[in-house]
Amino acid sequence: MSSEEEVRDKGSKSEEKDDGDGGFLDRIGDFVKDVGEKIAETFSFGKPDADVTGINIPHISMSEAEIVIDVLIKNPNPVPIPLVDIEYLVESDKRKLVSGTIPDAGTIHAHGSETVKIPIKLNFNDLCDTFDDINPGQIIPYLLRVTLLVDIPIIGRISIPMDKEGEIPIPEKPDVDLERVKWTHLDLDETEAVLHLKVENMNPFKMGITKFACDITFGDVSIGKATLGESSMVTEKGPNGEKGIGRLQVPITFRPKDFGSALWDMIRGRSTGYALKGSIDVDTPFGPMHLPFLKEGGKTKFRGEDEDDDDRDDDE
């Protein structure tokens, strides 16, 4: 074999070797691709389903509301998927009321479902200070936006957005008046009376009173606490400002001789000034509420046991 033929033969073998290495790498790539496709086909990786299934208000007061959002998540995949983040936004009339992020919110089991609870707190004082048209005694509409960020094998990280509309009240404290005091037993050692109270609902929703408690002062003399555990319904304030009014009859017992002659002189008279400080527990369409009240500078009438219960002030 000549030198030229030997060089040409070595070149041909080198080319065959290069082609062989390239083909081998191509075959490896095709194999990995096929395996990935087979895994995806076999295990059917897909996007989870999620929906807002409930909005609860476990606590609401004059200053804030605690809201709990229930989100049901269904995982169709054969492996658990982690919730990377939960992002939420509450807005009203396109204005942000509150927003936040909950990191590392847990894991949804393979082929399982789970309800994730999202706690949100609304500060009414901040809202009223920020927006001139938001005030106590209103029901405001809101739009809730929730976005779940999850990591899914093969697919990668995805976001699942959800929206839910609703309403939330900003409660106003009730106006409580002592219309009259009816004595049922009058004695220096022990006096029994019934407080006839008028409760005005300043909110555009009904209130069912479940508990009433207050400290009462006649003139400058504090005579003690009056409580009532019976239920009573107070209608909502009307759309044109009509009063929603309910009435309570609250018993009270005290010993006039413990307070000196000043209180006894007031009892023997026909009327006196008074002050009330207390709270009312109520049931509402939005859940239970604890509402404080304060009445100062009021004037009430004293009536005996034989006087008519149905007489009421002329200014109702």
C-alpha positions as CSV (number, residue, x, y, z in Angstrom):
1,M,0.0,0.0,0.0
2,S,1.4,3.4,-0.9
3,S,1.8,6.2,1.6
4,E,-1.0,8.2,-0.1
5,E,-3.4,5.3,0.2
6,E,-2.5,4.8,3.8
7,V,-3.1,8.5,4.7
8,R,-6.5,8.3,2.8
9,D,-7.4,5.1,4.7
10,K,-6.6,6.7,8.1
11,G,-8.7,9.7,7.2
12,S,-11.6,7.6,6.3
13,K,-11.4,5.7,9.6
14,S,-11.3,9.0,11.5
15,E,-14.4,10.3,9.8
16,E,-16.2,7.0,10.6
17,K,-15.2,7.4,14.2
18,D,-16.5,11.0,14.4
19,D,-19.8,9.9,12.9
20,G,-20.1,7.1,15.4
21,D,-19.6,9.5,18.5
22,G,-22.2,12.0,17.1
23,G,-24.7,9.3,16.5
24,F,-24.2,8.0,20.0
25,L,-24.9,11.4,21.6
26,D,-28.0,11.8,19.4
27,R,-29.3,8.4,20.6
28,I,-28.7,9.4,24.2
29,G,-30.7,12.6,23.7
30,D,-33.5,10.8,22.0
31,F,-33.6,8.2,24.8
32,V,-33.9,10.9,27.6
33,K,-36.6,12.7,25.6
34,D,-38.5,9.4,25.2
35,V,-38.2,8.7,28.9
36,G,-39.5,12.1,29.8
37,E,-42.4,11.8,27.5
38,K,-43.2,8.3,28.8
39,I,-43.1,9.6,32.4
40,A,-45.4,12.5,31.6
41,E,-47.8,10.2,29.8
42,T,-47.7,7.6,32.5
43,F,-48.1,9.9,35.5
44,S,-50.3,12.6,33.8
45,F,-48.8,15.7,35.4
46,G,-51.2,18.5,35.3
47,K,-52.3,21.9,36.8
48,P,-54.1,21.7,40.2
49,D,-57.6,23.0,40.6
50,A,-58.3,25.7,43.2
51,D,-61.4,27.6,44.3
52,V,-62.4,29.9,47.1
53,T,-65.1,27.9,49.0
54,G,-65.8,30.1,52.0
55,I,-65.2,33.5,53.6
56,N,-65.7,33.6,57.3
57,I,-65.6,36.4,59.8
58,P,-64.8,34.8,63.2
59,H,-64.3,38.2,64.9
60,I,-65.5,41.7,64.2
61,S,-65.4,44.7,66.5
62,M,-65.6,48.5,66.3
63,S,-61.9,48.6,65.3
64,E,-61.1,45.6,63.2
65,A,-62.3,42.4,61.5
66,E,-60.6,39.0,61.3
67,I,-61.4,37.2,58.0
68,V,-60.6,33.6,57.2
69,I,-60.5,32.6,53.5
70,D,-61.0,28.9,52.7
71,V,-59.3,27.8,49.5
72,L,-59.9,24.2,48.3
73,I,-56.9,22.8,46.2
74,K,-57.1,19.5,44.3
75,N,-53.8,17.9,43.2
76,P,-54.2,15.5,40.2
77,N,-50.6,14.6,40.2
78,P,-48.9,11.3,41.5
79,V,-46.5,13.3,43.7
80,P,-47.0,15.9,46.4
81,I,-46.8,19.6,45.2
82,P,-45.5,22.4,47.5
83,L,-47.3,25.7,47.9
84,V,-44.5,28.1,47.4
85,D,-46.4,31.3,48.2
86,I,-50.0,32.5,48.6
87,E,-50.6,36.1,47.6
88,Y,-53.8,38.0,48.5
89,L,-55.3,41.4,47.9
90,V,-58.5,42.9,49.1
91,E,-59.8,46.0,47.3
92,S,-62.9,48.1,47.3
93,D,-63.8,50.3,44.3
94,K,-60.3,49.5,42.9
95,R,-58.7,50.8,46.1
96,K,-56.4,48.5,48.0
97,L,-57.6,47.8,51.5
98,V,-55.0,45.2,52.5
99,S,-52.6,42.8,50.9
100,G,-50.0,40.3,51.9
101,T,-48.0,37.1,51.1
102,I,-47.9,33.8,53.0
103,P,-44.7,31.9,52.2
104,D,-44.2,28.2,52.4
105,A,-47.9,27.5,52.9
106,G,-47.6,23.7,53.0
107,T,-47.9,20.7,50.6
108,I,-50.8,19.2,48.8
109,H,-50.7,15.3,48.9
110,A,-50.6,13.3,45.7
111,H,-54.0,12.7,44.2
112,G,-55.4,14.6,47.2
113,S,-57.3,17.7,48.1
114,E,-56.9,20.1,51.0
115,T,-58.5,23.3,52.2
116,V,-56.0,26.0,53.0
117,K,-57.0,28.8,55.3
118,I,-55.8,32.3,54.7
119,P,-56.2,34.7,57.7
120,I,-56.6,38.4,56.9
121,K,-57.1,41.3,59.3
122,L,-58.8,44.6,58.3
123,N,-58.2,47.6,60.5
124,F,-61.2,49.8,60.4
125,N,-59.5,52.8,62.0
126,D,-56.8,52.8,59.2
127,L,-59.5,52.5,56.5
128,C,-61.6,55.4,57.9
129,D,-58.4,57.6,58.2
130,T,-57.3,56.8,54.7
131,F,-60.5,57.1,52.8
132,D,-62.9,59.9,53.4
133,D,-66.0,58.0,52.1
134,I,-65.5,55.0,54.4
135,N,-67.1,55.5,57.8
136,P,-68.6,53.5,60.7
137,G,-72.2,52.4,60.1
138,Q,-71.5,51.3,56.5
139,I,-71.4,48.1,54.5
140,I,-68.6,48.2,51.9
141,P,-68.2,45.9,48.9
142,Y,-64.9,44.2,48.3
143,L,-63.1,42.1,45.7
144,L,-60.8,39.4,47.0
145,R,-57.9,38.3,44.8
146,V,-55.9,35.2,45.7
147,T,-52.9,33.8,43.7
148,L,-51.3,30.4,44.5
149,L,-47.8,29.8,43.4
150,V,-47.0,26.0,43.1
151,D,-44.1,23.9,41.8
152,I,-45.1,20.9,39.7
153,P,-42.6,18.3,38.4
154,I,-42.0,18.4,34.6
155,I,-44.3,21.5,34.3
156,G,-42.4,23.8,36.6
157,R,-43.7,26.8,38.7
158,I,-47.2,28.1,37.8
159,S,-49.6,30.6,39.3
160,I,-53.3,29.9,40.0
161,P,-55.4,33.1,40.3
162,M,-58.9,33.3,41.9
163,D,-61.4,36.1,42.6
164,K,-64.3,36.4,45.0
165,E,-66.7,39.3,45.7
166,G,-68.4,40.1,49.0
167,E,-69.4,42.7,51.6
168,I,-68.2,43.6,55.0
169,P,-69.6,45.9,57.6
170,I,-67.9,48.7,59.5
171,P,-70.0,48.7,62.7
172,E,-71.1,51.8,64.5
173,K,-71.8,51.7,68.3
174,P,-75.5,51.8,69.3
175,D,-77.2,54.8,70.9
176,V,-78.7,53.7,74.3
177,D,-81.2,55.9,76.2
178,L,-82.7,55.3,79.6
179,E,-86.3,56.4,79.0
180,R,-87.6,55.8,82.5
181,V,-87.1,53.9,85.7
182,K,-90.0,52.0,87.2
183,W,-89.7,51.1,90.9
184,T,-91.1,47.6,91.7
185,H,-89.9,47.7,95.4
186,L,-88.8,50.9,97.1
187,D,-87.0,50.6,100.4
188,L,-83.8,52.0,102.0
189,D,-82.5,48.5,102.6
190,E,-83.2,47.2,99.2
191,T,-84.7,48.8,96.1
192,E,-85.8,46.9,93.0
193,A,-86.4,48.7,89.7
194,V,-86.7,48.0,86.0
195,L,-84.7,50.1,83.6
196,H,-86.7,50.9,80.4
197,L,-84.0,51.3,77.7
198,K,-84.3,52.4,74.1
199,V,-81.6,51.0,71.8
200,E,-81.1,52.7,68.5
201,N,-79.3,50.7,65.8
202,M,-76.9,53.0,63.8
203,N,-76.1,50.3,61.3
204,P,-77.7,49.2,58.0
205,F,-78.2,45.6,59.2
206,K,-80.3,43.9,61.8
207,M,-79.0,43.2,65.3
208,G,-80.2,40.4,67.6
209,I,-79.3,41.4,71.2
210,T,-78.0,38.4,73.1
211,K,-76.5,40.1,76.1
212,F,-76.6,43.5,77.7
213,A,-74.5,44.9,80.5
214,C,-73.9,48.4,81.8
215,D,-72.9,50.5,84.7
216,I,-75.5,53.1,85.7
217,T,-75.0,56.4,87.4
218,F,-77.8,58.6,88.8
219,G,-76.6,62.2,89.2
220,D,-73.1,61.7,90.6
221,V,-73.9,58.4,92.3
222,S,-72.9,55.1,90.7
223,I,-75.4,52.5,91.8
224,G,-74.0,49.4,90.1
225,K,-74.3,47.2,87.1
226,A,-77.4,46.1,85.3
227,T,-77.3,42.9,83.1
228,L,-79.7,41.1,80.8
229,G,-79.3,37.8,79.0
230,E,-82.5,37.7,77.1
231,S,-82.7,38.1,73.3
232,S,-84.3,41.0,71.5
233,M,-84.3,42.1,67.9
234,V,-83.4,45.6,66.7
235,T,-84.2,46.4,63.1
236,E,-81.6,48.0,60.8
237,K,-81.3,51.7,60.1
238,G,-83.5,52.6,57.1
239,P,-82.1,53.8,53.7
240,N,-83.3,57.3,54.4
241,G,-81.9,57.5,57.9
242,E,-85.0,56.0,59.7
243,K,-84.2,54.8,63.2
244,G,-83.9,51.1,63.9
245,I,-85.2,50.9,67.4
246,G,-85.5,48.2,70.0
247,R,-86.5,48.3,73.7
248,L,-85.2,46.4,76.7
249,Q,-86.4,46.1,80.2
250,V,-83.5,45.4,82.5
251,P,-83.9,44.7,86.2
252,I,-81.6,46.2,88.8
253,T,-81.3,45.9,92.6
254,F,-79.4,48.1,95.0
255,R,-79.4,49.4,98.5
256,P,-80.1,53.2,98.7
257,K,-78.8,53.6,102.2
258,D,-75.3,52.6,101.0
259,F,-75.2,55.8,98.9
260,G,-76.4,58.4,101.4
261,S,-79.2,60.8,101.3
262,A,-78.4,62.2,97.8
263,L,-79.6,59.1,96.0
264,W,-82.7,58.8,98.2
265,D,-83.6,62.4,97.4
266,M,-83.3,61.6,93.7
267,I,-85.4,58.5,94.0
268,R,-88.1,60.5,95.8
269,G,-88.1,63.1,93.0
270,R,-89.6,62.7,89.6
271,S,-86.5,62.7,87.4
272,T,-82.7,62.9,87.4
273,G,-79.7,63.0,85.2
274,Y,-78.0,59.7,84.4
275,A,-75.0,58.1,82.6
276,L,-74.7,54.6,81.1
277,K,-71.5,52.8,80.2
278,G,-71.6,49.3,78.9
279,S,-71.7,46.9,76.0
280,I,-74.1,44.9,73.9
281,D,-73.4,41.5,72.4
282,V,-75.4,41.0,69.2
283,D,-75.9,38.5,66.4
284,T,-75.9,40.0,62.9
285,P,-75.9,38.6,59.3
286,F,-72.1,39.0,59.4
287,G,-71.6,37.1,62.6
288,P,-71.5,38.0,66.3
289,M,-70.3,41.4,67.5
290,H,-69.4,43.0,70.8
291,L,-70.4,46.7,70.7
292,P,-69.6,49.2,73.5
293,F,-71.7,52.3,74.2
294,L,-71.5,55.4,76.4
295,K,-74.3,57.7,77.3
296,E,-73.6,60.8,79.3
297,G,-75.8,63.8,80.2
298,G,-79.1,62.0,79.8
299,K,-82.2,62.8,81.8
300,T,-84.7,60.1,82.8
301,K,-88.1,59.8,84.6
302,F,-88.9,57.9,87.8
303,R,-92.2,56.1,88.0
304,G,-94.0,54.1,90.6
305,E,-95.3,50.6,90.4
306,D,-98.8,51.7,89.8
307,E,-98.0,54.1,86.9
308,D,-98.6,53.2,83.2
309,D,-95.8,51.2,81.5
310,D,-96.8,52.3,78.1
311,D,-96.2,56.0,78.5
312,R,-93.1,57.0,76.5
313,D,-91.3,60.2,75.8
314,D,-92.8,62.4,73.2
315,D,-89.5,62.8,71.3
316,E,-89.4,59.2,69.8
